[in-house]
Amino acid sequence: MPWITPVTLQGKHVRLEPLSEAHIKGLAEIGVGQDFWDYMLYGRMETEEDMRNWVLDIMGRGEKGTDLPFTVIHLGSGRVAGATRYLNIMPKDRGLEVGGTWYGLDFQRTPVNTECKYLLLTHAFETLKCIRVQIKTDSRNVRSQKAIERIGAVKEGVLRNHMILPSGHYRHSVFYSIIDSEWEQVKKNLEAMLGG
């Protein structure tokens, strides 16, 4: 049996459900044409067909066991809010990465991202018994770095010329981690940010 299996995680603001083709239209409505794709590895999403291809690619990674992708559903509106996933899953080393995260503009700077991180990290540390969770971001994405640091993740360093993006840009990636001994404090930080 795989170490990580598809699961639905629910909080007060969001539900994380396994990514499926049924989510393509909702993801396209909030994701097509957005600038945040410039920081990501997939290229720009300009059409619903681009989004379909992205969803199928990410679902394919899930089938290989390297990723576990989720669609984020905003409970208050019932709308698709974005996507996130576990990736770089390493069962032997009890580690994984939280990433591939993006949200529609209506859901940025709301409790959505904080609660998504809370649900994903709680599941990783308390159910899967991870000893390390990493998060990485483009060095140009200062807003993302501040958000990661705010929850208490530790900056480990920068991998220079880490990836070549579809635009041809050489991406430097800033790596962060949370280890099992730090989880209790990070959990308190997230709960405080969520208001209890």
C-alpha positions in Angstrom: 0.0 0.0 0.0 1.4 3.4 -0.9 2.6 5.6 2.0 0.4 8.5 0.8 -3.1 7.9 -0.7 -5.7 10.4 -1.9 -7.5 12.1 0.9 -10.0 15.0 1.4 -8.9 17.5 4.1 -11.5 20.0 5.4 -11.2 23.1 7.5 -13.4 26.0 8.3 -12.6 28.0 5.1 -11.5 25.4 2.6 -11.8 21.8 1.5 -8.8 20.1 -0.2 -10.1 17.4 -2.5 -8.2 15.2 -4.9 -7.6 17.0 -8.2 -9.7 15.7 -11.1 -10.8 16.6 -14.6 -14.1 17.8 -13.1 -12.1 20.8 -11.7 -10.7 22.0 -15.0 -13.4 24.6 -15.7 -13.3 26.1 -12.2 -9.5 26.2 -12.3 -9.5 27.8 -15.7 -11.9 30.5 -14.5 -9.5 31.7 -11.8 -6.1 30.8 -13.3 -6.1 31.6 -17.0 -4.1 34.7 -17.8 -2.6 35.3 -14.3 0.9 36.6 -13.8 1.8 34.2 -11.0 2.5 31.5 -13.7 5.7 33.5 -14.5 7.2 32.1 -11.2 6.2 28.5 -11.9 7.5 25.7 -14.0 4.6 25.1 -16.2 4.5 28.1 -18.5 1.6 30.5 -18.8 -2.0 29.4 -18.8 -3.8 31.3 -21.5 -6.7 29.1 -22.3 -8.9 26.4 -20.8 -7.1 23.9 -22.9 -3.8 25.0 -21.3 -5.4 24.3 -17.9 -6.7 20.9 -19.1 -3.2 20.0 -20.1 -1.8 21.2 -16.7 -4.4 19.2 -14.8 -3.7 16.0 -16.8 0.0 16.4 -16.3 -0.3 16.9 -12.5 -2.8 14.0 -12.3 -0.2 11.9 -14.1 2.4 12.7 -11.5 -0.1 11.6 -8.9 -0.6 8.3 -10.6 3.2 7.7 -10.5 3.2 8.3 -6.7 5.6 11.3 -6.8 2.8 13.8 -6.1 -0.6 14.1 -4.4 -2.5 17.0 -6.0 -5.5 18.8 -4.5 -8.0 21.3 -5.7 -8.8 24.0 -3.1 -12.6 24.6 -2.7 -13.6 27.8 -0.9 -16.4 26.7 1.4 -18.1 30.1 1.8 -18.7 30.5 -2.0 -18.4 26.9 -3.2 -16.0 28.1 -5.8 -12.7 26.6 -6.8 -10.0 28.7 -5.2 -6.9 27.2 -6.5 -4.6 24.2 -6.3 -1.8 22.8 -4.2 -0.1 19.4 -3.7 2.4 17.2 -2.0 5.4 16.6 -4.3 8.9 15.1 -4.1 7.4 12.5 -1.9 10.1 10.4 -0.2 8.5 7.5 1.8 11.8 6.0 2.9 13.0 9.3 4.4 9.5 10.3 5.7 9.7 13.6 3.8 7.8 15.5 1.2 7.4 19.0 -0.2 4.3 21.2 -0.1 4.1 23.3 -3.3 2.8 23.8 -6.7 0.4 26.2 -5.0 -1.6 28.9 -6.7 -4.9 30.7 -6.0 -7.2 32.9 -8.0 -7.0 36.6 -7.2 -10.2 36.7 -5.2 -8.6 34.2 -2.7 -5.2 35.7 -2.3 -4.6 37.6 1.0 -7.4 35.7 2.6 -7.4 32.8 5.2 -7.4 30.3 2.2 -3.6 29.8 1.9 -3.0 29.8 5.7 -5.7 27.1 6.2 -4.4 25.1 3.3 -0.9 25.0 4.8 -2.4 24.2 8.2 -4.3 21.2 6.7 -1.5 19.9 4.6 1.2 20.2 7.4 -1.1 18.7 10.0 -1.8 15.7 7.8 2.0 15.4 6.9 3.3 15.6 10.5 0.4 14.0 12.4 -1.0 11.4 10.1 1.9 10.5 7.7 4.5 11.0 10.5 6.8 13.1 8.3 10.1 14.2 9.9 10.7 16.9 7.2 8.5 19.0 5.0 10.1 21.4 2.5 8.7 24.4 0.7 10.5 26.3 -2.1 9.8 29.4 -4.1 11.3 31.6 -6.8 13.8 34.0 -5.4 11.9 36.8 -7.2 8.7 36.0 -5.4 9.3 38.0 -2.2 5.6 37.8 -1.2 5.8 34.1 -1.1 9.0 34.1 0.9 7.5 36.4 3.5 4.4 34.1 3.8 6.6 31.0 4.2 8.8 32.8 6.8 5.7 34.1 8.7 4.5 30.6 9.6 7.9 29.7 11.0 9.6 27.6 8.3 13.4 27.8 8.4 15.2 29.2 5.3 17.9 26.7 4.3 19.4 28.5 1.3 19.2 29.3 -2.3 19.8 26.9 -5.2 21.2 29.1 -7.9 20.2 28.5 -11.5 18.0 25.7 -10.1 15.6 25.5 -13.0 15.0 26.9 -16.5 11.5 28.2 -16.7 9.5 27.9 -20.0 10.2 31.6 -20.6 14.0 30.8 -20.6 14.5 32.5 -17.2 17.1 30.9 -14.9 15.2 30.4 -11.7 17.0 30.6 -8.3 14.9 28.7 -5.8 14.8 29.6 -2.1 14.3 26.4 0.0 12.7 26.3 3.4 11.9 23.4 5.7 9.9 22.5 8.8 11.1 19.4 10.8 9.1 17.3 13.2 10.6 19.0 16.3 9.5 22.4 15.0 5.9 21.4 14.1 4.3 22.2 17.4 5.4 25.8 17.2 4.6 26.2 13.5 1.1 24.7 14.3 0.6 27.3 17.0 1.7 30.1 14.6 -0.8 28.9 12.0 -3.6 28.6 14.5 -2.9 32.1 15.8 -3.0 33.4 12.2 -6.4 31.6 11.7 -7.7 33.2 14.9 -7.7 30.2 17.2 
